[in-house]
Amino acid sequence: MNKENENLKSKNSENKKTVENSIRRHIIFYGSVQGVGFRYHAYHKARSLGLTGWVRNLYDGTVEMEVQGTESLIDELIIHLDNQRFIRINAMDVKTIPPVSERDFYER
């Protein structure tokens, strides 16, 4: 096997490990979560933690997020959001869903 094929095989196994060791959560946030920088903070903190997924506002005033990574990093993201000055998370609906292969966190 040549060096290029070995590197490709190594990268593919790293990607599989990342998905296998990750959990994915679908979360609906209730409270004062729109118009307070929630998506901005979620986007920047998730990226800095190396999490993947997305976040978006919903028409009913809630915020929806799918986030993937280790449980401890996802918890760190939620704690960070809850500690922001204007964000008030009153409740969350959290579901664990199957991980997907993706590379980034973005706003929808």
N, C-alpha and C positions, 0 to 999 in steps of 0.2 A: 504494500500500500504506500503510495507516495505521500509526502508531507502535506499537500493540499487536501487530500482525502482524509487524512488523520485529523487535521484541523476542523474540517466540516463535520466529521463524525463526533468530535469532541463538543463542538458548538451545539449540535443536535441533542446530544445527551444532556448538556447543561440546560437547554430549553425544556426538555422533558422533566428534569429534576425540579426546575422552577415551578412548573405546573403541578407536578406530583406533590411537592412540599407546600403548596399554596392552598389557601381556602379562598372562596369567593363569597361575598355577602351582598345581598340585595337589601338596601336599607331605605326606608321612607322616614324622613325627619319631620317632626311636628314642632311647632312653636314659632318663635320669631326667627325665621330662617331665610326669608326672602328680603332683598333690599338692604342686607346688613353685611355683605361681603362673604357670605357662606361659600359660594362656588369658587370665588377667588382664593380664599384660604384653603379650601379643600384641594383645589388644583395644585397650588404651590407646595403644600405640605405633602400631599400624596406623591408628587414627583420627587421631592427631596428624600422621601423614605423609600423610593423605588417601587411604589405600589402601582398597579395598573387598574384600569377601569374607566368610569365616567361619572359625571354628575350633571343634573339638570333640574330646573325649576318646573313644577307642575302647576296647572291652572288653579288648583284648589288652595294654593299658598304653601304647600309642602315642598320639600326637596327630595328628589330620588337619586340614589347613588348605587352603583355596583362597583365594588372595590375588591381587589385581589392581592393577596400577599400572605405573610404569616399572620397568625391571629394577634400576636403582640404588636406588630406594626399597624394593623388595622385599628386596634384599641388605642394606640398612640395617636393616630389620626383623629379619632373621635374625641379623645380627651383634649387634643389641641383645639378642635373646632368648638367644643363646649366651653373652653377657657377664653374665647375671644370676647372682647368687650361688648359688642352689640348682638352677638348671636346668643339666642336662648333656646336650647333644645329641651322641649317639655316631654317628648316621648319619641320612641323609635319603634318601627316594625322591622324586625330583622329576620331574614331567611338566609340559610346557607344554600348555595346553589353550586352546580358543578363548575370547576375552574375552566377557563378557556385560554387559548394561546393568543396573547396580545403583548404589545411592547410598551405601552404608554398609558398615561391617565389624561383625560381630556374633558372639556365641557361640551355638552350637547346642546 
